């Protein structure tokens, strides 16, 4: 076993609770969207030989083909969006991991195989008119639902129902009214079914069952009366939903890939043998095998052992059996093995069948039916919808923070723009901007390279002195020699005399040469980043409030130059990702904007760059990467750092140019940087002015642009 | 006082033990600062899980990386407080060598004795060893860490000819800065033995506010409020934020002695904070909301747009990136 240490082969508990009040009633209380209960539902139907399966889906879904159609679409998830008012909509999700949907799906499957089994949707149609607060007030955090398998349903819900007692007391009379109305409606319909004496399985939200159970004990269900809001037919739409989005909202359980495999077993009629934890393990093992076949550097046996132990420790500490996708699995993979492994896990675990097409069917909902409609409406963004059968009472690990975290992680696999953001970013403008996070990344890498070279230049060997003092007395070794009775003086012998007095700053030009194949270079594809003064910056930003009359003349200086070999657009063309083959930093500090301009502008004129490499006649004919080195040397005081592979050698032309300019070239092996960092540095992102000015810029950019640092 | 007596006096707090026939002096634990620690609960939980033995396996070692001043050290001290364990701190530097990691020889009573490192003391006594700035230590000096952090859990000193086995309560963690983590500052064998690696980044604004409230003495609510609204866009580490506010308050105290006791307005606090911020690179003051634009200014802008392409280098098309 990879991470599950305890034995899972415990005695199988029944997948339902036998109702005390009715001989023919068996109940499966469930939490919406949790795979554990969906599996219990299919197992119950496979094993229980029921005549009727009653579910808490709204009554209007009962007598029509649309529920069947939504289930037929499985495993593709769909949503029924109901427009309840001008600005509000409520939705029902149809996913294989929801117990009610899974139960109906299984019953339909048996029907097709000629079994005499019926299914009934008995929830109140008016549920779409209930105020949403009445649900939210009864929001409970359940623990790891895998324990429902281990402990049985009765034991699993005992603690939760104690908390429910307290929550119920905190409800207002108005909120209680809606719950009571719902309970009475459902209880009446359930009684009606039970009267026939048929063996019935009732798959019901655990909170609703807690209330209905009390009602059924007395056998005499009160009359519902007329609902407080008169029924009005509603516009609705059945849409195909994006699985990534459903995962973010907690609708597609912890791991969509596991849900997909579960559905596979349902199709084969083998869902009784499905075990979520085994499948999670199976998928992790597949990822490890794939990584091994790619000979990933990250994945050593020691790293895997660390990952395994750490995951177990986390689960034991948090008293969970199912690893949380974010806090446990992703974080453990990231911190124990590395970013690329964590990302592989994420990609594999989030993979779920989806169709790259928009499917919308407009409908009308009446009190007891759903029919096709020609009246259309704007479908609200998935992030603005309220789900009536999801996002409620999810495991304790699921919270608002978890949703944010899932949003970040899902964006790594499939970046997205929300509807509002799409609308705000409609106007694409030509002027483009560099990214703060990339400025910071470059600044840190350059500073790190400076530190390493400086450290190496100070590195010395301790040698016994034969008269010379070289780099000074090594006191530590000298004292040691005295203590041991040697009575000698030890001196520091610097390994690299030429670098002894090296000191760099942010203005030391640094060139990164990632690719030395000249055929990949197009000399006209050299790009530059300039830094403007306040006047120019305001013009470029279209900050109209800026008083231009009294401002200095617009001006800018160049500080970064690069060769692009390939580029692609993302985020509706608001982000351009360039693949760069070499890059020169004349200024490697992390300051941005006018502050950066001011700093560069404080330097002597000869160090301020306002030209492009190909504008300098003496270097125009150099090889592209040599051109960047030469151009950097032109603006260097004493040194230029070249970070390149050992295979790169400066041409004769370049060497003469450096000699002429009296600039020393210091080489730093590219291989001394981690492969992740090199890959990250090879990408350069630039953004449109609309995105630069967007209030949520950083959040949007984070979805499309990888993190600064990979562990 | 002769140097020898001074050395003897210095060794007074050290515990003398004879290990495998060698006299070894073990240093006392480092004092744990009595500073409040707030927030960062996730890191605390993660670290405690790493050090736990709940699953029956030995505690794992970990490392923290992140920008300076974000509370890496404070986090370790908090863990020591929670676990009620002694902490032994080693500071990585260029001069550190392999003997410093194990035992260094010295003279006592005209005899060669050995002073054990903080790592050796933590291993022997079952304390926490915190290797701060581990990436600053020369690569060769870290070689002795490998068996100590590996399956062997032993520290061998060739010079002293002793082997110190780790007690079951021995815990280890290291810290390094973000740049070093991003590069390959740690040798592979240390990198793999100090995982999981946790990134300790800048706290959220809410978290920063709580940290500031717990660390700044006296009635500082107004200062903190102004600080948060003024520097919300700056990535300021808690340590710098505390120093900045304290500087600004000292400045105010000094002014008070000259100008007498005046009621402190929000504007004055902002001005003190702005002044103090000049000593902190990287601090950006959040911009206030922009006023509406007049027609006249729009015209001006259009006129100036024509100038734009004249000042752009090259042909004005290729350098459109800022």
Interface residues (C-beta under 8 A of the other chain):
Chain A: X5 X300 X302 X303 X306 X309 X310 X312 X313 X314 X316 X317 X318 X331 X332 X335 X336 X337 X430 X431 X432 X433 X434 X444 X445 X447 X448 X449 X451 X452 X455 X458 X459 X476 X480 X483 X484 X526 X527 X528 X529 X530 X531 X532 X535 X536 X537 X539 X540 X542 X543 X544 X545 X546 X547 X548 X549 X553 X554 X555 X556 X558 X590 X591 X593 X610 X611 X612 X615 X672 X673 X674 X677 X686 X709 X710 X711
Chain B: X45 X46 X48 X49 X50 X52 X54 X55 X56 X57 X60 X62 X65 X94 X95 X97 X105 X106 X107 X112 X138 X178 X179 X180 X181 X182 X183 X184 X185 X192 X193 X195 X196 X197 X198 X199 X282 X290 X291 X292 X293 X297 X298 X300 X301 X303 X304 X305 X307 X308 X311 X312 X313 X314 X318 X319 X320 X321 X322
